[in-house]
Amino acid sequence: MSATPLAAGTLPAGLLWDADRGRLKVRDPRLAEIVLRDQHIITGVDHGKSGRVGELPPPGVAPTITQFFEMWYTVGEHYAVFNSELRKVFIPRAVQAFGAAFRAEADRLVAGMPARGDLARDYLSPYLTHSTFLMLGVPGQEWGRLAKVSRLVIHLFKQQLLGVTEYGEREQTAFATTMLYLKRLTDELLAGPGTQPFLTAARQLATVDSSNWPIAALIGQLLMAGIEPMIVGSSIACREIWSSPHLRESIQRELVDTGEIAEEMLRQNPPFGNIFRFVSQPCDCLGVQLPPGTIVAVDTAAVNLSHHPAADPARGCPVRPSELLTFGKGTHYCLGAHSARLQIATGLRQLVHGAPGLEVDVAAVRIDTSNNLKEVRTIPYRIGSDDVG
């Protein structure tokens, strides 16, 4: 790839060649729109596959790690039905119905926080995990086991991002055990009395694919694509809030909605660094000839900030959510965006109001940016009047 015009020639404004990673960086909103919509630039998945039931394991057998992740991305003959039903689950009205439950769970966890600890471990992770379980209709007695599923799926997905495709026997055995539990839980949820919008949609989807494996994979995808980015986004917001006393004061005095504060923080520091696409056929849609196999990386933060520079989060976000890439765009816009905003906003507000004596050691906060999805290492805090550290 280094011998191509992308590496040696002059590129149009808004494009950069990243020689270290061998990819084309897109930093202009107009070009980003083209990348996300052009038929020659794809997600890297064969969207023409169908007959997924025939490729799934027989009853009582778990899918392989590869099969499980393929179910996330493969668009088969039932895609339109799945997409239509799931959009109903995450419309603002359906999400707002969980507001009181989110607040109650946040308040419960704030009240139980130890005097010293890691904010991500002690509050953000359990709150965002539990609030997601509430939306899915998972009964409380299953939260602990499903949290383990979430951690394993997140770990394996991150391995996939790093290019790991071979797994040891121990990891494969743990995955099989976890998947059989997830399938059993899925079957029980669909047969149970729950009336949450997700379960209503899932039961409808089960009429077009009776194996229930796609729904189990969907739950796994929601655990990964929903919980982990929310933890990262909330951690970024907490770092900024406790770096700027006026932000906490704005929240305490109800001068601005915490959702607007979080939106602006995530506009400036999105959990995902890039949106990746792959050139499948020769094209010149970006003003330069793109050979097949070219990796195209849309720089999320650069696009978010291109027309509107960083603003004071205490004034809210100056950009409409539809203009941002924080939650994707177009056909790949995150279905759970409304839920994520409410969960993050509720978690931040209840934390600031419920623990006024909480202090974060901002200098010791560690959020790793080496992977495309940022990773939270630690957010040290203490509750009390003494100085941190």
C-alpha positions as CSV (number, residue, x, y, z in Angstrom):
1,M,0.0,0.0,0.0
2,S,2.9,2.4,0.6
3,A,3.5,2.6,-3.1
4,T,0.0,3.9,-3.9
5,P,-0.8,7.5,-4.7
6,L,-2.5,7.6,-1.3
7,A,0.9,7.4,0.4
8,A,3.0,9.4,-2.1
9,G,0.6,11.9,-3.7
10,T,-1.2,15.0,-2.7
11,L,-4.6,14.3,-1.1
12,P,-7.7,16.5,-1.2
13,A,-8.3,18.7,1.9
14,G,-9.8,16.6,4.7
15,L,-7.8,13.5,3.9
16,L,-4.6,12.3,5.5
17,W,-2.6,9.2,4.9
18,D,-1.6,7.4,8.1
19,A,1.6,5.6,7.0
20,D,2.2,4.0,10.4
21,R,-1.2,2.2,10.3
22,G,-1.6,2.0,6.6
23,R,-5.0,3.7,6.5
24,L,-6.7,6.8,5.0
25,K,-7.9,9.2,7.6
26,V,-11.1,11.2,6.9
27,R,-11.4,14.5,8.9
28,D,-14.0,16.4,6.9
29,P,-17.8,16.0,7.5
30,R,-18.7,16.1,3.9
31,L,-16.2,13.3,3.0
32,A,-17.3,11.4,6.1
33,E,-20.9,11.4,4.8
34,I,-19.6,10.0,1.5
35,V,-17.6,7.2,3.2
36,L,-20.6,6.1,5.3
37,R,-23.0,6.0,2.3
38,D,-21.0,5.0,-0.8
39,Q,-21.7,1.5,-1.9
40,H,-18.1,0.8,-2.8
41,I,-16.9,1.4,0.8
42,I,-18.3,-1.3,3.1
43,T,-18.0,-2.5,6.7
44,G,-15.9,-5.4,5.7
45,V,-18.8,-7.9,6.2
46,D,-20.6,-9.9,3.5
47,H,-24.1,-8.5,3.7
48,G,-25.4,-10.9,1.2
49,K,-25.3,-13.9,3.5
50,S,-28.6,-15.6,4.3
51,G,-29.7,-18.9,5.7
52,R,-28.1,-18.2,9.1
53,V,-30.1,-21.0,10.8
54,G,-28.3,-23.6,8.8
55,E,-25.0,-22.2,10.0
56,L,-25.9,-22.2,13.7
57,P,-25.1,-25.0,16.1
58,P,-27.7,-27.7,16.8
59,P,-29.6,-27.6,20.1
60,G,-27.5,-27.9,23.2
61,V,-24.3,-26.9,21.4
62,A,-22.8,-23.4,21.6
63,P,-21.6,-21.4,18.6
64,T,-18.0,-20.8,18.1
65,I,-16.5,-17.4,18.9
66,T,-16.4,-16.6,15.2
67,Q,-20.0,-17.7,14.6
68,F,-21.2,-15.6,17.5
69,F,-19.6,-12.4,16.3
70,E,-20.7,-13.1,12.7
71,M,-24.3,-13.0,14.0
72,W,-23.7,-9.4,15.1
73,Y,-22.8,-8.1,11.6
74,T,-24.3,-10.4,9.0
75,V,-27.4,-8.9,7.4
76,G,-29.7,-11.7,6.2
77,E,-33.2,-11.9,4.9
78,H,-34.7,-10.9,8.3
79,Y,-32.7,-7.7,8.7
80,A,-35.7,-5.4,7.8
81,V,-37.9,-7.1,10.4
82,F,-35.2,-7.0,13.1
83,N,-34.3,-3.4,12.4
84,S,-37.9,-2.3,12.5
85,E,-38.8,-4.0,15.7
86,L,-35.6,-2.9,17.6
87,R,-36.1,0.8,16.6
88,K,-39.4,0.7,18.6
89,V,-37.5,-0.4,21.7
90,F,-35.3,2.6,21.8
91,I,-37.5,5.5,20.7
92,P,-37.4,8.4,23.2
93,R,-40.9,7.7,24.7
94,A,-40.0,4.0,25.4
95,V,-36.6,5.0,26.9
96,Q,-38.1,7.8,29.1
97,A,-40.4,5.2,30.8
98,F,-37.2,3.8,32.5
99,G,-36.1,7.2,33.9
100,A,-37.4,6.5,37.4
101,A,-35.8,3.1,37.5
102,F,-32.5,4.5,36.3
103,R,-32.6,7.1,39.1
104,A,-33.4,4.6,41.8
105,E,-30.6,2.2,40.8
106,A,-28.1,5.1,40.6
107,D,-29.2,6.3,44.1
108,R,-28.9,2.8,45.5
109,L,-25.3,2.5,44.2
110,V,-24.2,6.0,45.2
111,A,-25.5,5.2,48.8
112,G,-23.4,2.0,48.9
113,M,-20.1,3.5,47.6
114,P,-17.1,3.0,49.9
115,A,-15.2,6.0,51.2
116,R,-12.3,5.3,48.8
117,G,-12.1,3.4,45.6
118,D,-12.3,3.4,41.8
119,L,-15.3,5.3,40.4
120,A,-15.5,3.1,37.3
121,R,-15.5,-0.1,39.3
122,D,-17.6,1.0,42.3
123,Y,-20.3,3.0,40.5
124,L,-20.2,3.6,36.7
125,S,-19.8,0.0,35.6
126,P,-22.4,-1.5,37.9
127,Y,-24.9,1.4,37.3
128,L,-24.6,1.3,33.5
129,T,-24.7,-2.5,33.5
130,H,-27.7,-2.7,35.8
131,S,-29.7,0.0,34.0
132,T,-29.1,-1.9,30.7
133,F,-30.4,-5.1,32.3
134,L,-33.5,-3.2,33.5
135,M,-34.2,-2.2,29.9
136,L,-33.7,-5.7,28.6
137,G,-36.1,-7.1,31.3
138,V,-33.5,-9.3,33.0
139,P,-34.6,-10.2,36.6
140,G,-32.3,-9.1,39.4
141,Q,-31.2,-12.6,40.4
142,E,-29.5,-13.0,37.0
143,W,-27.6,-9.7,37.0
144,G,-24.4,-11.2,38.5
145,R,-24.2,-14.0,36.0
146,L,-25.1,-11.8,33.0
147,A,-22.4,-9.3,34.1
148,K,-19.9,-12.1,33.7
149,V,-21.2,-12.7,30.2
150,S,-20.8,-9.0,29.5
151,R,-17.2,-9.0,30.6
152,L,-16.2,-12.0,28.5
153,V,-17.9,-10.7,25.4
154,I,-16.2,-7.3,25.9
155,H,-12.8,-9.0,26.3
156,L,-13.3,-11.1,23.2
157,F,-14.5,-8.2,21.1
158,K,-11.5,-6.1,22.1
159,Q,-9.3,-9.1,21.1
160,Q,-11.1,-9.0,17.7
161,L,-10.3,-5.4,17.3
162,L,-6.6,-6.2,17.9
163,G,-6.7,-8.9,15.2
164,V,-6.8,-11.9,17.5
165,T,-8.6,-14.8,15.8
166,E,-7.0,-17.9,17.5
167,Y,-8.1,-18.8,21.1
168,G,-6.8,-21.3,23.6
169,E,-8.8,-24.3,24.8
170,R,-9.5,-22.7,28.2
171,E,-10.9,-19.6,26.6
172,Q,-13.1,-21.5,24.1
173,T,-14.5,-23.7,26.9
174,A,-15.3,-20.6,29.0
175,F,-17.0,-19.1,26.0
176,A,-19.1,-22.2,25.3
177,T,-20.3,-22.4,28.9
178,T,-21.1,-18.7,28.8
179,M,-23.0,-18.9,25.5
180,L,-25.1,-21.9,26.7
181,Y,-26.1,-19.8,29.8
182,L,-27.0,-16.8,27.6
183,K,-29.1,-19.0,25.3
184,R,-30.9,-20.5,28.3
185,L,-31.5,-17.1,29.8
186,T,-32.8,-15.8,26.4
187,D,-35.3,-18.7,26.1
188,E,-36.5,-18.1,29.7
189,L,-36.9,-14.3,29.1
190,L,-38.9,-14.9,25.9
191,A,-41.1,-17.5,27.6
192,G,-41.5,-15.4,30.8
193,P,-44.0,-12.7,31.8
194,G,-41.8,-9.7,31.2
195,T,-43.5,-6.8,29.3
196,Q,-40.5,-4.6,28.6
197,P,-40.3,-3.2,25.0
198,F,-37.2,-5.2,24.3
199,L,-38.9,-8.5,25.3
200,T,-42.0,-7.6,23.3
201,A,-39.8,-7.0,20.2
202,A,-37.7,-10.1,20.9
203,R,-40.8,-12.3,21.0
204,Q,-41.9,-10.9,17.7
205,L,-38.5,-11.6,16.2
206,A,-38.7,-15.1,17.5
207,T,-41.5,-15.8,15.1
208,V,-39.2,-15.3,12.1
209,D,-36.2,-17.2,13.6
210,S,-37.3,-19.8,16.1
211,S,-33.7,-20.8,17.1
212,N,-33.4,-17.7,19.4
213,W,-29.7,-17.7,18.8
214,P,-29.8,-14.4,16.9
215,I,-31.7,-12.9,19.9
216,A,-29.1,-14.3,22.3
217,A,-26.4,-12.8,20.1
218,L,-28.3,-9.5,20.0
219,I,-28.3,-9.4,23.8
220,G,-24.5,-10.0,23.7
221,Q,-24.1,-7.2,21.2
222,L,-26.2,-4.8,23.3
223,L,-24.0,-5.7,26.4
224,M,-20.8,-4.8,24.4
225,A,-21.9,-2.0,22.1
226,G,-24.0,-0.4,24.8
227,I,-22.3,-0.8,28.2
228,E,-18.6,-0.4,27.4
229,P,-18.9,2.8,25.4
230,M,-21.2,4.2,28.1
231,I,-18.6,3.4,30.8
232,V,-15.9,5.1,28.8
233,G,-18.1,8.1,28.0
234,S,-19.2,8.5,31.6
235,S,-15.6,8.3,32.8
236,I,-14.5,11.0,30.4
237,A,-17.4,13.2,31.6
238,C,-16.5,12.5,35.3
239,R,-12.9,13.4,34.6
240,E,-14.0,16.8,33.2
241,I,-16.6,17.5,35.8
242,W,-14.2,17.0,38.7
243,S,-11.5,19.0,36.8
244,S,-13.9,22.0,36.5
245,P,-15.7,23.1,39.7
246,H,-18.1,25.2,37.6
247,L,-19.4,22.1,35.9
248,R,-20.3,20.5,39.2
249,E,-21.9,23.7,40.3
250,S,-24.0,23.9,37.1
251,I,-25.2,20.4,37.8
252,Q,-25.9,21.0,41.5
253,R,-27.9,24.2,40.7
254,E,-29.7,22.6,37.8
255,L,-28.5,25.3,35.4
256,V,-27.9,22.8,32.6
257,D,-29.1,19.3,31.8
258,T,-26.5,16.7,32.4
259,G,-27.4,15.1,29.1
260,E,-26.3,18.3,27.3
261,I,-23.1,18.4,29.4
262,A,-22.3,14.8,28.5
263,E,-23.2,15.4,24.8
264,E,-20.6,18.1,24.5
265,M,-17.9,16.2,26.4
266,L,-18.5,13.2,24.1
267,R,-18.5,15.4,21.1
268,Q,-15.0,16.5,22.0
269,N,-13.8,13.1,23.3
270,P,-15.9,10.3,21.7
271,P,-15.4,6.8,23.2
272,F,-14.7,5.5,19.7
273,G,-11.7,7.1,18.0
274,N,-12.6,6.1,14.4
275,I,-15.4,4.6,12.3
276,F,-13.7,2.0,10.0
277,R,-14.7,1.2,6.5
278,F,-13.1,-0.9,3.7
279,V,-12.9,-0.2,-0.1
280,S,-14.5,-3.1,-1.9
281,Q,-14.2,-1.8,-5.5
282,P,-12.1,0.8,-7.2
283,C,-13.7,4.3,-6.8
284,D,-12.8,8.0,-6.7
285,C,-15.7,9.2,-4.5
286,L,-13.3,11.0,-2.2
287,G,-11.5,12.9,-5.0
288,V,-8.7,10.4,-5.2
289,Q,-8.5,6.9,-6.7
290,L,-9.1,4.3,-3.9
291,P,-7.8,0.8,-4.6
292,P,-9.7,-2.2,-3.2
293,G,-8.6,-3.2,0.2
294,T,-7.9,0.4,1.4
295,I,-8.8,0.9,5.0
296,V,-10.7,4.1,5.6
297,A,-10.9,5.6,9.1
298,V,-13.3,8.4,9.8
299,D,-11.8,10.5,12.6
300,T,-14.8,10.9,14.9
301,A,-13.5,13.8,17.0
302,A,-12.2,15.7,14.1
303,V,-15.5,15.5,12.2
304,N,-17.4,16.4,15.3
305,L,-15.4,19.5,15.9
306,S,-14.8,20.6,12.3
307,H,-17.7,23.1,12.0
308,H,-18.1,23.9,15.7
309,P,-15.0,24.2,18.0
310,A,-15.0,22.8,21.5
311,A,-17.5,24.7,23.8
312,D,-17.8,25.0,27.5
313,P,-19.9,21.9,28.5
314,A,-21.7,23.9,31.2
315,R,-23.4,25.8,28.3
316,G,-24.6,22.5,26.7
317,C,-23.8,21.1,23.3
318,P,-24.1,23.7,20.4
319,V,-24.6,21.0,17.8
320,R,-27.7,18.8,17.1
321,P,-27.1,15.1,17.7
322,S,-28.0,14.3,14.1
323,E,-24.9,16.3,13.0
324,L,-22.5,14.3,15.2
325,L,-20.7,11.0,14.7
326,T,-20.5,10.2,18.4
327,F,-23.2,7.5,18.0
328,G,-22.6,6.8,14.3
329,K,-24.6,8.0,11.4
330,G,-27.1,6.9,8.7
331,T,-27.8,3.1,8.6
332,H,-25.2,2.6,11.3
333,Y,-26.5,5.1,13.7
334,C,-26.6,3.5,17.2
335,L,-30.1,2.3,17.9
336,G,-29.5,2.8,21.6
337,A,-28.4,6.4,21.4
338,H,-31.5,7.8,23.2
339,S,-31.0,5.2,26.0
340,A,-27.3,5.9,26.3
341,R,-27.9,9.6,26.7
342,L,-30.5,9.1,29.4
343,Q,-28.4,6.5,31.3
344,I,-25.3,8.6,31.2
345,A,-27.1,11.8,32.1
346,T,-29.0,10.2,35.0
347,G,-25.9,8.5,36.3
348,L,-23.9,11.8,36.3
349,R,-26.7,13.8,37.9
350,Q,-27.4,11.4,40.7
351,L,-23.7,11.0,41.5
352,V,-23.1,14.8,41.8
353,H,-26.3,15.3,43.8
354,G,-26.0,12.1,45.9
355,A,-22.3,12.4,46.8
356,P,-21.5,16.1,47.3
357,G,-18.4,15.3,49.2
358,L,-16.9,13.0,46.5
359,E,-13.6,14.1,45.1
360,V,-11.8,12.5,42.1
361,D,-8.0,12.4,41.9
362,V,-8.0,13.8,38.4
363,A,-4.3,13.6,38.0
364,A,-4.4,9.8,38.6
365,V,-7.3,9.1,36.2
366,R,-6.2,6.7,33.5
367,I,-8.2,6.3,30.3
368,D,-6.2,4.4,27.6
369,T,-6.6,5.6,24.0
370,S,-4.4,3.0,22.4
371,N,-7.3,1.0,21.1
372,N,-10.1,2.3,18.9
373,L,-12.6,2.0,21.8
374,K,-11.0,3.9,24.7
375,E,-10.5,1.8,27.9
376,V,-10.9,3.0,31.4
377,R,-8.1,1.9,33.7
378,T,-8.8,3.7,36.9
379,I,-10.7,6.7,38.4
380,P,-9.5,7.0,42.0
381,Y,-11.9,8.8,44.3
382,R,-12.6,9.4,48.0
383,I,-15.6,10.7,49.8
384,G,-14.9,13.1,52.6
385,S,-13.4,16.5,53.4
386,D,-9.7,15.6,53.4
387,D,-7.6,16.3,50.3
388,V,-7.3,13.6,47.7
389,G,-4.1,11.7,47.6
